[in-house]
Amino acid sequence: MDKMEVLEEKIRRATDLIRSLREDRSVLEEQLRSARDEVKRLSMRKDDAEAAARIDKLQRERSLLGERIERMISIIEEVEAS
């Protein structure tokens, strides 16, 4: 394989990675929206102990999803910058 083919392969892999990360980001953003909606819905029923536990769980999930999205955005930005 000559240098040009190696470069083309690296570009193809980087492009595939970016595409995959963008798809993952879209899925995670939708999950985050869903979790936020669920938190809002459950927050109206704070008197219910079960709902309060569910709200706490969803808030933790939302935080983790937000962190994952931020990491993926950073990776995408790094790839696009190089």
C-alpha positions as CSV (number, residue, x, y, z in Angstrom):
1,M,0.0,0.0,0.0
2,D,1.5,3.3,-1.0
3,K,1.4,6.5,1.2
4,M,-1.7,7.9,-0.7
5,E,-3.7,4.7,0.0
6,V,-2.7,4.8,3.7
7,L,-3.8,8.4,3.9
8,E,-7.1,7.6,2.1
9,E,-7.7,4.8,4.5
10,K,-7.0,7.0,7.5
11,I,-9.4,9.7,6.1
12,R,-12.1,7.0,5.5
13,R,-11.7,5.7,9.1
14,A,-11.8,9.3,10.5
15,T,-14.9,10.0,8.5
16,D,-16.6,6.8,9.6
17,L,-15.7,7.7,13.2
18,I,-17.2,11.2,12.9
19,R,-20.4,9.8,11.3
20,S,-20.7,7.2,14.1
21,L,-20.1,9.8,16.8
22,R,-22.7,12.1,15.3
23,E,-25.3,9.3,15.2
24,D,-24.4,8.5,18.8
25,R,-24.8,12.1,19.8
26,S,-28.2,12.3,18.1
27,V,-29.4,9.2,20.0
28,L,-28.0,10.5,23.3
29,E,-29.5,14.0,22.8
30,E,-32.9,12.3,22.2
31,Q,-32.4,10.2,25.3
32,L,-31.5,13.4,27.2
33,R,-34.6,15.2,25.9
34,S,-36.7,12.2,26.9
35,A,-35.2,12.1,30.4
36,R,-35.8,15.8,30.9
37,D,-39.4,15.4,29.8
38,E,-39.8,12.5,32.2
39,V,-38.2,14.6,35.0
40,K,-40.6,17.4,34.4
41,R,-43.5,15.1,34.3
42,L,-42.5,13.4,37.6
43,S,-41.6,16.7,39.3
44,M,-45.3,17.5,39.3
45,R,-45.8,14.5,41.5
46,K,-43.1,15.1,44.1
47,D,-45.4,14.0,46.9
48,D,-45.1,10.5,45.7
49,A,-42.0,8.8,47.2
50,E,-41.6,6.5,44.2
51,A,-41.7,9.5,41.9
52,A,-39.1,11.2,43.9
53,A,-36.8,8.2,43.6
54,R,-37.4,8.1,39.9
55,I,-36.7,11.8,39.6
56,D,-33.3,11.3,41.3
57,K,-32.5,8.4,39.0
58,L,-33.4,10.4,35.9
59,Q,-31.4,13.4,37.0
60,R,-28.4,11.2,37.5
61,E,-29.0,9.7,34.0
62,R,-29.4,13.1,32.5
63,S,-26.1,14.3,34.1
64,L,-24.3,11.2,32.7
65,L,-25.8,11.6,29.3
66,G,-24.8,15.3,29.3
67,E,-21.2,14.3,30.1
68,R,-21.2,11.7,27.4
69,I,-22.5,14.1,24.8
70,E,-19.9,16.7,25.8
71,R,-17.1,14.1,25.4
72,M,-18.4,13.1,22.0
73,I,-18.6,16.7,20.9
74,S,-15.0,17.2,22.0
75,I,-13.9,14.2,20.0
76,I,-15.8,15.4,17.0
77,E,-14.3,18.9,17.3
78,E,-10.8,17.4,17.7
79,V,-11.2,15.2,14.5
80,E,-12.7,18.1,12.5
81,A,-9.8,20.4,13.6
82,S,-7.1,18.0,12.5
